[in-house]
Amino acid sequence: MRNPESFGFPFGCVAVVVAASVAGLLGSARHHGLSLAALALVVLVTGAVTTVAAALGTALIAWGVHSGFTVGALGALEFTPETGVAAIVFFGATLAGAAYRGRWVQRATTIATTVVKDPPTFKVSTFRTPSI
């Protein structure tokens, strides 16, 4: 059986491209914060629904897209204080998503083990016949 989390990195890459494209249409060339927020949201969601490795890979791709196409031109990576802040934001989004996922997995595991340990019981009442 395939691992259901193996879609994480491809999902993140496609989502980064879509988010960067939408942010570009909305004017992220002049307002770099728009691109940063959109890509950080993608990294956060990727971290929340997939593995940490997939989220880190997505953060790296997001930083490359932000640095190369929003701050830089024609894909040339820029190493500036602005892209340094973007790297920190993406790493923080990865950690926040992983922390959220950890709590979600912990809650789901707790619920599953509780149900298995103490399965619900149903009492079948006695059937009464009406007396005439």
C-alpha positions as CSV (number, residue, x, y, z in Angstrom):
1,M,0.0,0.0,0.0
2,R,1.3,3.5,-0.8
3,N,2.1,6.0,1.8
4,P,-0.8,8.6,1.8
5,E,1.7,11.3,2.8
6,S,3.9,10.9,-0.3
7,F,2.0,13.6,-2.2
8,G,3.4,16.3,0.1
9,F,6.3,17.7,-1.8
10,P,4.6,17.6,-5.3
11,F,1.5,19.2,-3.7
12,G,3.7,21.9,-2.2
13,C,5.6,22.6,-5.5
14,V,2.4,23.0,-7.4
15,A,0.8,25.1,-4.7
16,V,3.9,27.4,-4.6
17,V,3.7,27.9,-8.4
18,V,-0.1,28.7,-8.2
19,A,0.3,31.0,-5.2
20,A,3.2,32.9,-6.8
21,S,1.3,33.2,-10.0
22,V,-1.8,34.6,-8.3
23,A,0.3,36.9,-6.2
24,G,2.1,38.1,-9.3
25,L,-1.2,38.9,-11.0
26,L,-2.2,40.9,-7.9
27,G,0.9,43.0,-8.0
28,S,3.6,41.3,-6.0
29,A,6.3,42.8,-8.2
30,R,5.7,46.1,-6.4
31,H,4.5,44.7,-3.1
32,H,6.8,41.8,-2.2
33,G,4.9,41.2,1.1
34,L,2.0,39.9,-0.9
35,S,4.1,37.1,-2.4
36,L,5.8,36.4,1.0
37,A,2.4,36.0,2.7
38,A,0.9,33.8,0.0
39,L,4.0,31.5,-0.1
40,A,4.2,31.4,3.7
41,L,0.6,30.3,3.8
42,V,1.4,27.5,1.3
43,V,4.3,26.3,3.4
44,L,2.2,26.4,6.5
45,V,-0.6,24.3,5.0
46,T,2.0,21.9,3.5
47,G,3.5,21.5,6.9
48,A,0.1,20.9,8.5
49,V,-1.0,18.2,6.1
50,T,2.2,16.4,5.2
51,T,5.6,15.5,6.6
52,V,8.2,17.8,7.8
53,A,10.6,16.8,5.0
54,A,8.0,17.7,2.4
55,A,7.3,21.0,4.1
56,L,11.0,21.8,4.3
57,G,11.4,21.0,0.6
58,T,8.4,23.2,-0.2
59,A,9.9,26.0,1.9
60,L,13.1,25.8,-0.1
61,I,11.2,26.0,-3.4
62,A,9.1,28.9,-2.1
63,W,12.2,30.7,-1.1
64,G,13.7,30.1,-4.6
65,V,10.6,31.4,-6.3
66,H,10.3,34.4,-4.0
67,S,14.0,35.2,-4.3
68,G,14.3,34.5,-8.0
69,F,11.1,35.9,-9.4
70,T,9.6,38.4,-7.0
71,V,12.7,40.0,-5.6
72,G,15.1,39.0,-8.4
73,A,14.5,38.9,-12.1
74,L,14.3,36.0,-14.5
75,G,15.0,33.4,-11.8
76,A,18.3,34.8,-10.7
77,L,18.5,34.2,-6.9
78,E,19.0,37.3,-4.8
79,F,20.8,37.0,-1.4
80,T,19.6,40.2,0.3
81,P,18.3,41.0,3.8
82,E,14.7,40.8,2.3
83,T,15.3,37.2,1.1
84,G,16.9,36.4,4.4
85,V,13.7,37.5,6.2
86,A,11.8,35.4,3.7
87,A,13.9,32.3,4.5
88,I,13.2,32.9,8.2
89,V,9.4,33.3,7.6
90,F,9.3,30.1,5.5
91,F,11.2,28.1,8.1
92,G,8.9,29.4,10.8
93,A,5.8,28.5,8.7
94,T,7.3,25.0,8.4
95,L,7.7,24.7,12.1
96,A,4.2,26.0,12.8
97,G,2.7,23.6,10.4
98,A,4.6,20.7,11.8
99,A,3.5,21.7,15.3
100,Y,-0.1,21.9,14.2
101,R,0.2,18.5,12.5
102,G,1.8,17.0,15.6
103,R,-1.1,18.1,17.8
104,W,-3.6,16.9,15.2
105,V,-1.9,13.5,14.9
106,Q,-1.7,13.3,18.7
107,R,-5.4,14.1,19.1
108,A,-6.4,11.5,16.4
109,T,-4.1,8.9,18.0
110,T,-5.6,9.6,21.4
111,I,-9.2,9.2,20.1
112,A,-8.3,6.0,18.2
113,T,-6.6,4.4,21.2
114,T,-9.5,5.4,23.5
115,V,-12.0,3.8,21.1
116,V,-10.0,0.6,20.8
117,K,-9.2,0.4,24.5
118,D,-12.8,1.1,25.7
119,P,-15.1,0.2,22.8
120,P,-18.6,1.6,23.1
121,T,-21.1,-0.9,24.5
122,F,-24.7,-0.9,23.5
123,K,-27.3,-2.3,25.9
124,V,-30.0,-4.2,24.2
125,S,-33.2,-3.8,26.3
126,T,-35.6,-6.7,26.6
127,F,-38.4,-6.8,24.2
128,R,-41.8,-6.5,25.8
129,T,-45.0,-7.8,24.4
130,P,-48.1,-5.9,25.1
131,S,-50.4,-7.5,27.6
132,I,-54.0,-7.8,26.6
